Amino acid sequence: LRDLGALFGQRDILMAAVLGSVLLIAAHKQTMGLAAMLYGFGFLIAMIGRQSSRDIDRFTFGFEYLFSGFNLIVVIVGIFALSQALNLMIGKDAAAPEARVTGGLLSGFKEIAGNKVVTLISACYGTVMGIIPGVGEFVAQFFSYSTARALSKEPARFGHGSPEGLIASETSNNAVPAAAMIPLLALGVPGEALTAMMMVVFFDAGIKPGPDVFENNPDFLFSLFTALLIINVLVLITLLAFTKYIAKMIYIPNRFLGAFIMILAFVGVYSIRNSLPDCVFAMIFGYIGYILRRLDWPLVPIVLGLVLGSIILERLTAGSGQIKTAIDLINRPVSGTLFVVILMVIGFIIWTSITNRRSGYQN
């Protein structure tokens, strides 16, 4: 990772963030236009604040709170947690009907042992998709689930409680966050929403992910990997011991769950900077997220638009002394290669769109 990070300069990381943005939009195959619009909204949020290098205020409207821009945790808690809390509180208040839970610890391990090929393939999908910035769990789950169904002797069971489908989707889903640590630590570019939140935590601790972190904070990296290893073991033990009891949460009425989530969200947001405006804006983003949920629109493009947009703006500012023309952005081997990949992805999107449209006309 250290050697990989050393290959990337300011312009290279900039192009990596642009590539992640393009891949993020491309991953939403059926709603690319919508994903692009929501990504643009997130990018617009990233532009809010004071650019100290040029002493320029962008979209602050004179509010001192906006000079430093929006804290990413405030946006994420609002978009994801508070929107879900509102959804639970405003929606139907019916708890899940009680049902008898069957199976056990040994039967779960037997299912995994009996589907070793599916598990391995899905883990590989999750690892590859996690390394690519902006792709995330959805694409990994889609490919692993589709592959498992193609390899299955009973494909008709998929969509009706097939253990193979569950193993495939959850294995790839769990592999993505770990693999997404590679671009986060090596380049400072988060691969998906979870590592975007981790990046904010690193910033609050005075750690800046990227090529320099291996030289400046080697003790932090050792502690991080040790902590992740311990956490995974503890989570496994905890879930094996208490899953049966945790599952009973679905019997709690939605309004109580929503209220509990909202309280925890506000406590977490307020504890960041002891700021009441943080809670107010978190609630505003919560309403935005709630509306998007009701419309069945994706939420992740907004968050990654904010994160990747911040990286693009920061790297543009840091490399402005080296960038005189547009060619200067891609005149390095790494940035040039990434630019070619970006063009290939865009070309593939256009070609796929034209092909689908032609097939639709024929049908």
Sine and cosine of phi, psi and omega as CSV:
sin_phi,cos_phi,sin_psi,cos_psi,sin_omega,cos_omega
0.00,0.00,-0.64,0.77,0.01,-1.00
-0.89,0.45,-0.69,0.73,0.01,-1.00
-0.91,0.40,-0.61,0.79,0.03,-1.00
-0.91,0.42,-0.70,0.71,0.00,-1.00
-0.90,0.44,-0.53,0.85,-0.01,-1.00
-0.92,0.39,-0.37,0.93,0.00,-1.00
-0.97,0.24,-0.28,0.96,-0.15,-0.99
-0.98,-0.22,0.83,-0.56,0.15,-0.99
-0.99,-0.14,-0.18,-0.98,-0.03,-1.00
-0.86,0.51,-0.73,0.69,-0.05,-1.00
-0.94,0.35,-0.53,0.85,0.02,-1.00
-0.92,0.39,-0.69,0.73,0.02,-1.00
-0.91,0.40,-0.59,0.81,0.08,-1.00
-0.85,0.52,-0.74,0.67,-0.01,-1.00
-0.93,0.37,-0.54,0.84,0.06,-1.00
-0.90,0.44,-0.63,0.78,0.04,-1.00
-0.92,0.39,-0.62,0.78,0.05,-1.00
-0.90,0.43,-0.67,0.74,0.04,-1.00
-0.88,0.48,-0.69,0.72,0.05,-1.00
-0.86,0.50,-0.61,0.79,0.02,-1.00
-0.90,0.43,-0.70,0.72,-0.01,-1.00
-0.91,0.42,-0.68,0.73,0.00,-1.00
-0.92,0.40,-0.59,0.81,0.05,-1.00
-0.86,0.51,-0.72,0.69,0.00,-1.00
-0.93,0.38,-0.65,0.76,-0.01,-1.00
-0.91,0.42,-0.48,0.88,-0.02,-1.00
-0.92,0.40,-0.42,0.91,0.04,-1.00
-1.00,-0.02,0.97,0.24,-0.18,-0.98
-0.83,0.56,-0.74,0.67,-0.11,-0.99
-0.99,0.13,-0.28,0.96,-0.08,-1.00
-0.73,-0.69,0.72,0.70,-0.05,-1.00
-0.90,0.43,-0.64,0.77,0.02,-1.00
-0.89,0.46,-0.67,0.75,0.03,-1.00
-0.91,0.41,-0.68,0.73,0.03,-1.00
-0.89,0.46,-0.64,0.77,0.03,-1.00
-0.90,0.44,-0.64,0.77,0.01,-1.00
-0.91,0.42,-0.70,0.71,0.00,-1.00
-0.93,0.36,-0.59,0.80,0.10,-1.00
-0.88,0.48,-0.68,0.73,0.03,-1.00
-0.88,0.47,-0.59,0.81,0.06,-1.00
-0.90,0.44,-0.69,0.73,0.06,-1.00
-0.89,0.45,-0.64,0.77,0.03,-1.00
-0.90,0.45,-0.63,0.78,0.03,-1.00
-0.89,0.46,-0.64,0.77,0.06,-1.00
-0.89,0.46,-0.62,0.79,0.00,-1.00
-0.90,0.44,-0.45,0.89,-0.03,-1.00
-0.97,0.23,-0.28,0.96,-0.05,-1.00
-0.94,0.35,0.74,-0.67,0.05,-1.00
0.71,-0.70,0.00,-1.00,-0.02,-1.00
-0.99,-0.11,0.79,-0.61,0.10,-0.99
-1.00,-0.02,0.98,-0.19,-0.14,-0.99
-0.90,0.43,-0.53,0.85,-0.05,-1.00
-0.90,0.43,-0.47,0.88,-0.01,-1.00
-0.88,-0.47,0.02,1.00,0.00,-1.00
0.82,0.58,0.76,0.65,-0.02,-1.00
-0.87,-0.49,0.73,-0.68,0.11,-0.99
-0.99,-0.14,0.79,-0.62,-0.03,-1.00
-0.90,-0.43,0.91,-0.42,0.09,-1.00
0.83,0.55,0.53,0.85,0.03,-1.00
-1.00,0.02,-0.40,0.91,0.03,-1.00
0.81,0.59,0.50,0.86,0.06,-1.00
0.99,0.13,-0.02,1.00,0.01,-1.00
-0.99,0.12,0.85,-0.53,-0.03,-1.00
-0.88,0.47,-0.54,0.84,-0.01,-1.00
-0.86,0.51,-0.56,0.83,-0.09,-1.00
-1.00,0.10,-0.09,1.00,-0.04,-1.00
-0.87,0.49,-0.59,0.81,-0.02,-1.00
-1.00,-0.05,0.08,1.00,-0.02,-1.00
0.97,0.23,0.02,-1.00,0.00,-1.00
-1.00,0.09,0.70,-0.72,0.13,-0.99
-0.93,0.37,0.75,-0.66,-0.09,-1.00
-0.88,0.47,-0.58,0.81,-0.01,-1.00
-0.90,0.43,-0.61,0.80,0.05,-1.00
-0.87,0.50,-0.70,0.71,-0.01,-1.00
-0.92,0.40,-0.72,0.70,-0.06,-1.00
-0.91,0.42,-0.72,0.70,0.01,-1.00
-0.88,0.48,-0.64,0.77,0.03,-1.00
-0.92,0.40,-0.78,0.63,-0.08,-1.00
-0.90,0.44,-0.67,0.74,-0.10,-1.00
-0.99,-0.11,-0.85,0.53,-0.15,-0.99
-0.96,0.27,-0.80,0.60,-0.06,-1.00
-0.93,0.38,-0.56,0.83,0.05,-1.00
-0.90,0.43,-0.63,0.78,0.04,-1.00
-0.94,0.35,-0.61,0.79,0.05,-1.00
-0.88,0.48,-0.70,0.71,0.05,-1.00
-0.89,0.45,-0.63,0.78,0.00,-1.00
-0.88,0.47,-0.64,0.77,0.00,-1.00
-0.95,0.32,-0.62,0.79,-0.08,-1.00
-0.98,0.22,-0.57,0.82,-0.06,-1.00
-1.00,0.01,-0.49,0.87,-0.05,-1.00
-0.97,0.25,-0.25,-0.97,-0.01,-1.00
-0.90,0.44,0.63,-0.78,-0.09,-1.00
-0.98,-0.18,0.45,0.89,-0.04,-1.00
-1.00,0.05,0.81,-0.58,0.11,-0.99
-0.98,0.21,0.35,-0.94,-0.01,-1.00
-0.92,0.40,0.63,-0.78,0.04,-1.00
-0.91,0.41,0.63,-0.77,-0.03,-1.00
-0.93,0.37,0.65,-0.76,0.00,-1.00
-0.63,-0.78,0.45,-0.89,0.00,-1.00
-0.98,0.19,0.82,-0.57,-0.02,-1.00
-1.00,0.00,0.80,-0.60,0.00,-1.00
-0.93,-0.38,0.13,-0.99,0.01,-1.00
1.00,-0.09,-0.11,-0.99,-0.01,-1.00
-0.09,-1.00,-0.11,-0.99,-0.07,-1.00
-0.88,0.47,-0.75,0.66,-0.06,-1.00
-0.91,0.41,-0.62,0.78,-0.01,-1.00
-0.91,0.42,-0.56,0.83,0.05,-1.00
-0.91,0.42,-0.71,0.71,0.03,-1.00
-0.91,0.41,-0.56,0.83,0.03,-1.00
-0.91,0.42,-0.62,0.78,0.03,-1.00
-0.88,0.47,-0.68,0.73,0.01,-1.00
-0.91,0.41,-0.69,0.72,0.01,-1.00
-0.89,0.45,-0.52,0.86,0.01,-1.00
-0.99,0.14,-0.13,0.99,0.00,-1.00
-0.77,-0.63,0.76,0.65,-0.06,-1.00
-0.89,0.45,-0.63,0.77,-0.03,-1.00
-0.91,0.42,-0.71,0.70,0.02,-1.00
-0.89,0.46,-0.66,0.75,0.01,-1.00
-0.89,0.47,-0.71,0.70,-0.02,-1.00
-0.91,0.42,-0.72,0.69,0.00,-1.00
-0.88,0.47,-0.68,0.73,-0.02,-1.00
-0.91,0.40,-0.62,0.79,0.06,-1.00
-0.90,0.44,-0.63,0.78,0.04,-1.00
-0.91,0.41,-0.68,0.73,0.06,-1.00
-0.85,0.52,-0.74,0.67,-0.02,-1.00
-0.89,0.46,-0.63,0.78,0.01,-1.00
-0.91,0.42,-0.74,0.68,-0.01,-1.00
-0.90,0.44,-0.72,0.70,-0.02,-1.00
-0.93,0.37,-0.48,0.88,0.05,-1.00
-0.95,0.32,-0.56,0.83,0.00,-1.00
-0.93,0.36,-0.57,0.82,-0.03,-1.00
-0.98,0.21,0.89,-0.46,-0.04,-1.00
-0.89,0.46,0.68,-0.73,0.13,-0.99
1.00,0.02,-0.14,0.99,-0.07,-1.00
-1.00,0.09,-0.86,0.51,0.14,-0.99
0.99,0.14,-0.18,-0.98,-0.16,-0.99
-0.94,0.34,-0.57,0.82,-0.13,-0.99
-0.86,0.51,-0.75,0.67,-0.03,-1.00
-0.91,0.41,-0.65,0.76,0.02,-1.00
-0.88,0.48,-0.69,0.72,0.02,-1.00
-0.90,0.43,-0.64,0.77,-0.01,-1.00
-0.88,0.48,-0.76,0.65,-0.04,-1.00
-0.92,0.38,-0.68,0.73,-0.04,-1.00
-0.92,0.38,-0.65,0.76,0.02,-1.00
-0.91,0.42,-0.69,0.73,0.00,-1.00
-0.90,0.43,-0.66,0.75,0.02,-1.00
-0.91,0.41,-0.68,0.73,0.01,-1.00
-0.88,0.47,-0.64,0.77,0.02,-1.00
-0.92,0.40,-0.60,0.80,0.01,-1.00
-0.93,0.37,-0.54,0.84,-0.03,-1.00
-1.00,0.04,-0.24,0.97,-0.11,-0.99
-0.95,0.31,0.54,-0.84,0.11,-0.99
-0.99,0.15,-0.27,0.96,0.01,-1.00
-0.77,-0.63,0.92,0.40,-0.04,-1.00
-0.90,0.44,-0.37,0.93,-0.02,-1.00
-0.92,0.39,-0.37,0.93,-0.01,-1.00
-0.97,0.24,-0.30,0.96,-0.02,-1.00
-0.92,0.40,0.73,-0.68,-0.09,-1.00
1.00,-0.02,-0.04,1.00,-0.01,-1.00
-0.75,-0.66,0.57,0.82,0.05,-1.00
1.00,0.00,0.49,0.87,0.00,-1.00
-0.95,0.32,0.81,-0.59,0.06,-1.00
-0.87,0.49,-0.57,0.82,0.02,-1.00
-0.88,0.47,-0.68,0.73,0.02,-1.00
-0.90,0.43,-0.65,0.76,0.02,-1.00
-0.91,0.42,-0.71,0.70,0.01,-1.00
-0.88,0.47,-0.69,0.72,-0.04,-1.00
-0.89,0.46,-0.78,0.63,-0.08,-1.00
-0.93,0.36,-0.65,0.76,-0.05,-1.00
-0.97,0.24,-0.53,0.85,0.06,-1.00
-0.90,0.43,-0.74,0.67,0.02,-1.00
-0.91,0.41,-0.61,0.79,0.01,-1.00
-0.88,0.47,-0.64,0.77,-0.01,-1.00
-0.97,0.24,-0.41,0.91,-0.02,-1.00
-0.98,0.19,-0.44,0.90,-0.09,-1.00
-0.89,0.46,-0.78,0.62,-0.06,-1.00
-0.86,0.51,-0.62,0.79,0.02,-1.00
-0.91,0.42,-0.70,0.71,0.02,-1.00
-0.93,0.37,-0.51,0.86,0.00,-1.00
-0.92,0.38,-0.23,0.97,0.08,-1.00
-0.93,0.37,-0.38,0.93,-0.03,-1.00
-0.91,0.42,-0.84,0.55,0.05,-1.00
-0.92,0.40,-0.48,0.88,0.01,-1.00
-0.91,0.42,-0.75,0.67,-0.06,-1.00
-0.98,0.19,-0.63,0.78,-0.07,-1.00
-0.97,0.23,-0.60,0.80,-0.12,-0.99
-0.88,-0.48,-0.26,0.96,-0.11,-0.99
0.98,0.22,0.34,0.94,-0.01,-1.00
-0.91,-0.41,0.92,-0.39,-0.01,-1.00
-0.94,0.34,0.60,-0.80,-0.02,-1.00
-1.00,0.09,-0.46,0.89,0.00,-1.00
-0.38,-0.92,-0.11,-0.99,-0.18,-0.98
-0.89,0.45,-0.62,0.78,-0.04,-1.00
-0.90,0.44,-0.73,0.69,0.02,-1.00
-0.94,0.34,-0.40,0.92,0.11,-0.99
-0.90,0.43,-0.66,0.75,0.06,-1.00
-0.92,0.39,-0.63,0.78,0.03,-1.00
-0.89,0.45,-0.60,0.80,0.01,-1.00
-0.88,0.47,-0.63,0.77,0.03,-1.00
-0.90,0.43,-0.66,0.75,0.04,-1.00
-0.89,0.46,-0.66,0.75,0.04,-1.00
-0.87,0.49,-0.70,0.71,0.01,-1.00
-0.87,0.49,-0.68,0.73,0.00,-1.00
-0.90,0.44,-0.47,0.88,0.03,-1.00
-1.00,0.04,0.05,1.00,0.01,-1.00
0.99,0.12,0.27,0.96,0.01,-1.00
-0.96,-0.28,0.81,-0.59,0.02,-1.00
-0.95,-0.31,0.96,-0.29,0.01,-1.00
-0.88,0.47,0.53,-0.85,-0.01,-1.00
0.58,-0.81,-0.12,-0.99,-0.07,-1.00
-0.84,0.55,-0.53,0.85,-0.09,-1.00
-0.99,0.17,-0.22,0.98,-0.09,-1.00
-0.91,0.41,-0.47,0.89,-0.02,-1.00
-0.95,0.32,-0.47,0.88,0.02,-1.00
-1.00,-0.01,-0.62,0.79,-0.12,-0.99
-1.00,0.05,-0.47,0.88,-0.10,-0.99
-0.69,-0.73,0.83,0.56,-0.01,-1.00
-0.90,0.43,-0.56,0.83,0.02,-1.00
-0.91,0.42,-0.61,0.80,0.02,-1.00
-0.88,0.47,-0.68,0.73,-0.02,-1.00
-0.90,0.44,-0.67,0.74,0.02,-1.00
-0.89,0.46,-0.69,0.73,0.02,-1.00
-0.91,0.42,-0.62,0.78,-0.01,-1.00
-0.89,0.46,-0.76,0.65,-0.03,-1.00
-0.91,0.41,-0.60,0.80,0.05,-1.00
-0.90,0.44,-0.69,0.72,0.00,-1.00
-0.90,0.44,-0.67,0.75,0.01,-1.00
-0.89,0.46,-0.64,0.77,0.03,-1.00
-0.90,0.44,-0.73,0.69,-0.01,-1.00
-0.90,0.43,-0.68,0.74,-0.02,-1.00
-0.87,0.49,-0.68,0.74,0.00,-1.00
-0.88,0.47,-0.64,0.77,0.03,-1.00
-0.91,0.41,-0.71,0.71,-0.01,-1.00
-0.90,0.43,-0.65,0.76,0.02,-1.00
-0.90,0.44,-0.66,0.75,0.02,-1.00
-0.87,0.49,-0.73,0.68,-0.01,-1.00
-0.89,0.45,-0.70,0.71,-0.03,-1.00
-0.89,0.46,-0.71,0.71,-0.03,-1.00
-0.93,0.37,-0.62,0.79,0.04,-1.00
-0.89,0.45,-0.56,0.83,-0.07,-1.00
-0.99,0.11,-0.55,0.84,-0.19,-0.98
-0.85,-0.52,0.10,0.99,-0.03,-1.00
-0.84,0.54,-0.64,0.77,-0.03,-1.00
-0.88,0.48,-0.56,0.83,-0.02,-1.00
-0.99,0.10,-0.59,0.81,0.03,-1.00
-0.89,0.45,-0.58,0.81,-0.02,-1.00
-0.89,0.46,-0.38,0.93,0.00,-1.00
-0.95,0.32,-0.17,0.99,0.03,-1.00
-0.89,0.46,-0.42,0.91,-0.02,-1.00
-0.93,0.37,-0.23,0.97,0.03,-1.00
-1.00,0.06,-0.13,0.99,0.04,-1.00
-0.97,0.24,0.71,-0.71,0.03,-1.00
-0.83,0.56,0.58,-0.81,-0.10,-0.99
-0.85,0.52,-0.60,0.80,-0.09,-1.00
-0.91,0.41,-0.55,0.84,0.03,-1.00
-0.95,0.31,-0.66,0.75,0.06,-1.00
-0.88,0.47,-0.70,0.71,0.00,-1.00
-0.88,0.48,-0.69,0.73,0.01,-1.00
-0.90,0.43,-0.65,0.76,0.01,-1.00
-0.90,0.43,-0.69,0.72,0.04,-1.00
-0.88,0.47,-0.65,0.76,-0.02,-1.00
-0.90,0.43,-0.67,0.74,0.02,-1.00
-0.88,0.47,-0.74,0.67,0.02,-1.00
-0.87,0.49,-0.64,0.77,-0.02,-1.00
-0.90,0.44,-0.72,0.70,-0.02,-1.00
-0.92,0.39,-0.62,0.78,0.06,-1.00
-0.88,0.47,-0.69,0.72,0.01,-1.00
-0.90,0.43,-0.69,0.72,-0.01,-1.00
-0.91,0.41,-0.70,0.72,-0.04,-1.00
-0.91,0.40,-0.54,0.84,-0.05,-1.00
-0.95,0.32,-0.24,0.97,-0.02,-1.00
-0.90,0.43,-0.80,0.60,-0.06,-1.00
-0.71,-0.70,0.23,0.97,-0.07,-1.00
0.78,0.62,0.72,0.70,-0.12,-0.99
-0.88,-0.47,0.85,-0.52,0.07,-1.00
-0.93,0.37,-0.62,0.78,0.07,-1.00
-0.85,0.53,-0.51,0.86,0.08,-1.00
-0.86,0.51,-0.68,0.74,0.01,-1.00
-0.91,0.41,-0.63,0.78,0.00,-1.00
-0.89,0.45,-0.74,0.67,-0.02,-1.00
-0.94,0.34,-0.54,0.84,0.09,-1.00
-0.87,0.49,-0.64,0.77,0.03,-1.00
-0.92,0.39,-0.62,0.79,0.05,-1.00
-0.88,0.48,-0.73,0.69,0.04,-1.00
-0.92,0.40,-0.49,0.87,0.07,-1.00
-0.89,0.45,-0.68,0.74,0.05,-1.00
-0.91,0.42,-0.63,0.78,0.05,-1.00
-0.88,0.48,-0.73,0.69,0.03,-1.00
-0.89,0.46,-0.61,0.79,0.02,-1.00
-0.89,0.45,-0.69,0.73,0.03,-1.00
-0.89,0.46,-0.67,0.74,0.01,-1.00
-0.90,0.43,-0.62,0.78,0.05,-1.00
-0.89,0.46,-0.68,0.74,0.00,-1.00
-0.90,0.43,-0.53,0.85,0.04,-1.00
-0.99,0.11,-0.09,1.00,-0.05,-1.00
0.89,0.46,0.66,0.76,0.06,-1.00
-0.99,-0.17,0.53,-0.85,-0.03,-1.00
-0.94,0.34,0.58,-0.81,-0.02,-1.00
-0.99,-0.13,-0.51,0.86,-0.10,-0.99
-0.86,0.51,-0.63,0.78,-0.01,-1.00
-0.83,0.55,-0.53,0.85,0.02,-1.00
-0.91,0.41,-0.74,0.68,-0.05,-1.00
-0.91,0.42,-0.73,0.68,0.00,-1.00
-0.95,0.32,-0.46,0.89,0.13,-0.99
-0.89,0.45,-0.64,0.76,0.06,-1.00
-0.91,0.41,-0.71,0.70,-0.06,-1.00
-0.94,0.34,-0.81,0.58,-0.03,-1.00
-0.92,0.40,-0.56,0.83,0.07,-1.00
-0.89,0.46,-0.65,0.76,0.04,-1.00
-0.89,0.46,-0.65,0.76,0.01,-1.00
-0.91,0.41,-0.69,0.72,-0.01,-1.00
-0.88,0.48,-0.72,0.69,-0.01,-1.00
-0.91,0.42,-0.66,0.75,-0.01,-1.00
-0.91,0.42,-0.70,0.71,-0.03,-1.00
-0.94,0.33,-0.55,0.84,0.08,-1.00
-0.89,0.45,-0.67,0.74,0.01,-1.00
-0.93,0.37,-0.70,0.72,-0.03,-1.00
-0.92,0.39,-0.55,0.84,-0.03,-1.00
-0.99,-0.16,0.21,0.98,-0.07,-1.00
-0.88,0.47,-0.48,0.88,0.02,-1.00
-0.94,0.35,-0.40,0.92,-0.01,-1.00
-0.99,-0.13,-0.19,0.98,-0.07,-1.00
-0.97,-0.26,0.96,-0.27,0.05,-1.00
-0.97,-0.24,-0.59,0.81,0.04,-1.00
-0.75,-0.66,0.15,-0.99,0.00,-1.00
-0.89,0.46,-0.51,0.86,0.00,-1.00
-0.90,0.43,-0.50,0.87,-0.02,-1.00
-0.89,0.45,-0.35,0.94,0.02,-1.00
-0.94,0.33,-0.43,0.90,-0.15,-0.99
-0.80,-0.60,0.33,0.94,-0.06,-1.00
-1.00,-0.01,0.12,0.99,0.12,-0.99
-0.98,-0.19,0.44,-0.90,-0.04,-1.00
-0.84,0.55,-0.71,0.70,-0.05,-1.00
-0.94,0.35,-0.76,0.65,-0.02,-1.00
-0.90,0.44,-0.59,0.81,0.05,-1.00
-0.90,0.43,-0.67,0.74,0.03,-1.00
-0.90,0.44,-0.70,0.72,0.02,-1.00
-0.89,0.45,-0.60,0.80,0.03,-1.00
-0.90,0.43,-0.65,0.76,0.05,-1.00
-0.89,0.45,-0.66,0.75,0.03,-1.00
-0.89,0.46,-0.65,0.76,0.03,-1.00
-0.86,0.51,-0.71,0.70,0.02,-1.00
-0.89,0.46,-0.62,0.78,0.02,-1.00
-0.90,0.43,-0.67,0.74,0.01,-1.00
-0.90,0.44,-0.71,0.70,0.02,-1.00
-0.89,0.46,-0.67,0.74,0.04,-1.00
-0.88,0.47,-0.65,0.76,0.03,-1.00
-0.90,0.43,-0.64,0.77,0.02,-1.00
-0.88,0.47,-0.72,0.69,-0.01,-1.00
-0.90,0.44,-0.70,0.72,-0.01,-1.00
-0.89,0.46,-0.69,0.73,0.02,-1.00
-0.89,0.45,-0.66,0.75,0.00,-1.00
-0.89,0.45,-0.70,0.71,0.01,-1.00
-0.90,0.43,-0.68,0.74,0.00,-1.00
-0.89,0.46,-0.71,0.71,0.00,-1.00
-0.90,0.43,-0.61,0.79,0.00,-1.00
-0.92,0.40,-0.66,0.75,0.02,-1.00
-0.90,0.43,-0.69,0.73,0.01,-1.00
-0.90,0.43,-0.56,0.83,0.05,-1.00
-0.91,0.41,-0.65,0.76,0.05,-1.00
-0.89,0.45,-0.66,0.75,-0.02,-1.00
-0.91,0.42,-0.64,0.77,0.00,-1.00
-0.92,0.38,0.00,0.00,0.00,0.00
